[in-house]
Amino acid sequence: MNLFVWTMSMDEDMAETLRFLKETGFEFVEMPVGGTDDRAADLAKWTQLGQQAAALGLDVQTCSLLPPELTLLSPDEAVRQAGVEYLKHVVDCSAAAGSTILMGPLFAGFKTFAGRPATADEWQWSVESMRQVAEYAQTKGVVLAIESLNRFETYLLTCADDVVRYVEAVDHPYCRAAFDTFHANIEEKNVADAIRKLAPYLVHVQISENDRSTPGQGQIRFEQVFNTLAEVEYAGPIAIEAFGPNPPQLAAATHIFRPMFASAEQLAADGFVYLRQMLEEAQPITEISDSGVLEA
């Protein structure tokens, strides 16, 4: 379970939430990581959070965003290097928490736009910067899982084709791919084909409904998603990601203007039951019907 529906910074006391998630049946939590200037305090905080989760028997993975002012697409080398150093610190915090996967749109500043497609220079700047981060992440045992966003949140990587091309350009074993159903629902021509394209590099999946609410209560065809994951024999982590009216700063960033579930706890409980059902019922898509449509 991604913890965004409870916190953006992990500065709150999360003990009861972590205990609730463990009792609900979740095997791991996805903690949002943001670095500060007090790096020693950050590492102490994430070490404590990791120990708190481990004591409950919960594994930890992490997610993060790159601040707009540190975008790896900047023509200013100093800005790009500052972004690289920020991501290295996020890797350190992830490792301190016991995370082995750091996922997110790490390739560019969040919601930074140029009003045009990315240039060849911007692509190369990001690729070269990410390679530095991946080389460092390898020393910490943390795999980077690159997540494409939709066109309203970024302009460098917005689909599976982009992510595959990017991962192959970075060309490092600690730079791999993530898949988020919310963004794919907006950008992909065919979600199953997108998963197939990502499959050789896929290390993390986020299940997110089309309106960011409880999985299974919206329009996304999750049967297709889980059947395709079974087809490609995906065996990695699957996390629920949702957003609500709290915390307010995150609701503003994700444009959540109305409540879509009774509580974060209710969303997590209902989402867990639905994911278990989807996993149990998933059947690989292996045959083509007379009409040319893939069938289970």
CORKAVEN-V869421 format. One record per residue. N is the residue number from 1. SS is DSSP state (H for helix, E for strand, - for the rest). OMEGA is omega in whole degrees, -180 to 180 (NA if undefined). NEAR is the number of other ideal C-beta (glycine too) atoms within 10 Angstrom. Layout:
N_SS_OMEGA_NEAR + N_SS_OMEGA_NEAR
//
This chain:
1_-_173_27 + 2_E_-173_21 + 3_H_-178_23 + 4_H_-180_22 + 5_H_176_23 + 6_-_-171_22 + 7_-_174_18 + 8_-_-172_17 + 9_-_-175_13 + 10_-_178_18 + 11_-_179_9 + 12_-_174_12 + 13_-_-175_9 + 14_-_-173_19 + 15_H_-177_12 + 16_H_179_9 + 17_H_179_19 + 18_H_179_23 + 19_H_178_14 + 20_H_-178_18 + 21_H_176_24 + 22_H_-179_17 + 23_H_178_10 + 24_H_178_14 + 25_-_180_13 + 26_-_-179_20 + 27_-_178_12 + 28_E_175_20 + 29_E_178_24 + 30_E_-174_25 + 31_E_175_26 + 32_E_-177_18 + 33_-_172_26 + 34_-_-179_16 + 35_-_175_21 + 36_-_179_11 + 37_-_180_7 + 38_-_-172_10 + 39_H_179_12 + 40_H_179_7 + 41_H_177_10 + 42_H_-178_19 + 43_H_178_17 + 44_H_179_12 + 45_H_-176_19 + 46_H_174_25 + 47_H_-180_15 + 48_H_179_12 + 49_H_178_22 + 50_H_179_22 + 51_H_179_13 + 52_H_179_17 + 53_H_-178_23 + 54_H_-180_13 + 55_H_178_12 + 56_-_-177_14 + 57_-_178_9 + 58_-_170_19 + 59_E_-178_17 + 60_E_164_23 + 61_E_-173_25 + 62_E_175_28 + 63_E_-178_27 + 64_-_174_24 + 65_-_174_21 + 66_E_-180_24 + 67_-_-178_15 + 68_H_-177_13 + 69_H_180_12 + 70_H_-174_22 + 71_-_177_24 + 72_-_178_28 + 73_-_-177_24 + 74_-_174_22 + 75_-_180_10 + 76_-_-178_10 + 77_H_-180_10 + 78_H_178_8 + 79_H_180_17 + 80_H_-179_20 + 81_H_175_15 + 82_H_176_17 + 83_H_177_28 + 84_H_-179_20 + 85_H_177_15 + 86_H_-179_20 + 87_H_176_27 + 88_H_178_18 + 89_H_176_20 + 90_H_175_27 + 91_H_178_28 + 92_H_180_20 + 93_H_178_28 + 94_H_179_29 + 95_H_179_21 + 96_H_180_22 + 97_H_-179_27 + 98_-_-179_21 + 99_-_175_28 + 100_-_177_16 + 101_E_173_24 + 102_E_-176_28 + 103_E_176_30 + 104_E_177_25 + 105_-_-172_24 + 106_-_-169_28 + 107_-_-177_32 + 108_-_175_29 + 109_E_-178_21 + 110_-_178_18 + 111_-_170_14 + 112_-_-174_19 + 113_-_178_13 + 114_-_-180_11 + 115_-_-178_5 + 116_-_175_7 + 117_-_178_9 + 118_-_178_19 + 119_-_177_12 + 120_H_178_7 + 121_H_-180_10 + 122_H_177_20 + 123_H_-177_19 + 124_H_178_11 + 125_H_-179_23 + 126_H_-180_26 + 127_H_-179_19 + 128_H_179_14 + 129_H_-178_25 + 130_H_177_26 + 131_H_176_17 + 132_H_-180_19 + 133_H_-180_27 + 134_H_178_24 + 135_H_178_14 + 136_H_-179_19 + 137_H_179_25 + 138_H_180_16 + 139_H_-180_11 + 140_H_-180_17 + 141_-_-178_13 + 142_-_179_25 + 143_E_176_22 + 144_E_178_32 + 145_E_-173_29 + 146_E_-177_26 + 147_-_172_23 + 148_-_176_28 + 149_-_176_24 + 150_-_-173_15 + 151_-_-180_12 + 152_-_-178_12 + 153_-_178_19 + 154_-_176_24 + 155_-_179_19 + 156_-_-179_22 + 157_-_-178_26 + 158_-_-180_21 + 159_-_-177_20 + 160_H_179_27 + 161_H_179_17 + 162_H_-177_18 + 163_H_179_25 + 164_H_179_21 + 165_H_-178_14 + 166_H_-180_21 + 167_H_180_24 + 168_H_178_12 + 169_H_177_16 + 170_H_172_24 + 171_-_178_10 + 172_-_-176_17 + 173_-_179_9 + 174_-_171_21 + 175_E_-176_26 + 176_E_-170_23 + 177_E_170_25 + 178_E_179_28 + 179_E_-179_31 + 180_E_-175_21 + 181_H_180_24 + 182_H_-179_22 + 183_H_179_26 + 184_H_180_23 + 185_H_179_18 + 186_H_-165_14 + 187_H_-172_19 + 188_-_173_20 + 189_-_-178_9 + 190_-_-175_14 + 191_H_179_20 + 192_H_178_19 + 193_H_178_14 + 194_H_179_24 + 195_H_180_25 + 196_H_180_16 + 197_H_-178_20 + 198_H_-169_25 + 199_H_-178_18 + 200_H_-176_12 + 201_H_-170_19 + 202_E_180_23 + 203_E_-178_20 + 204_E_178_26 + 205_E_173_24 + 206_E_177_24 + 207_E_-177_24 + 208_-_-176_24 + 209_-_-176_25 + 210_-_177_13 + 211_-_178_16 + 212_-_-179_19 + 213_-_-175_21 + 214_-_177_20 + 215_-_180_23 + 216_-_-180_17 + 217_-_179_16 + 218_-_-171_17 + 219_-_-178_8 + 220_-_-178_20 + 221_-_-177_12 + 222_H_175_19 + 223_H_178_14 + 224_H_180_17 + 225_H_-176_24 + 226_H_176_23 + 227_H_180_22 + 228_H_175_22 + 229_H_176_23 + 230_H_180_18 + 231_H_-178_19 + 232_-_178_17 + 233_-_176_8 + 234_-_-177_20 + 235_-_-177_7 + 236_-_-178_16 + 237_E_176_19 + 238_E_-177_19 + 239_E_170_24 + 240_E_172_23 + 241_-_179_24 + 242_-_179_26 + 243_-_179_22 + 244_-_-178_21 + 245_-_177_15 + 246_-_-8_16 + 247_-_-173_17 + 248_H_-178_10 + 249_H_178_10 + 250_H_176_19 + 251_H_178_16 + 252_H_-179_11 + 253_H_-177_15 + 254_H_175_15 + 255_-_175_9 + 256_-_-175_19 + 257_-_179_8 + 258_-_179_8 + 259_-_-178_12 + 260_-_176_17 + 261_-_-174_20 + 262_-_-179_10 + 263_-_177_11 + 264_H_180_19 + 265_H_178_16 + 266_H_177_11 + 267_H_-178_23 + 268_H_-178_25 + 269_H_180_17 + 270_H_179_18 + 271_H_179_26 + 272_H_179_17 + 273_H_-178_14 + 274_H_179_18 + 275_H_177_21 + 276_H_179_11 + 277_H_-180_13 + 278_H_-180_20 + 279_H_-179_12 + 280_H_-176_8 + 281_H_-175_12 + 282_-_177_19 + 283_-_179_12 + 284_-_175_13 + 285_-_-171_18 + 286_-_-175_11 + 287_E_177_9 + 288_E_-178_10 + 289_-_179_8 + 290_-_-180_5 + 291_-_180_6 + 292_-_-179_6 + 293_-_178_9 + 294_E_180_16 + 295_E_176_11 + 296_-_NA_14
//
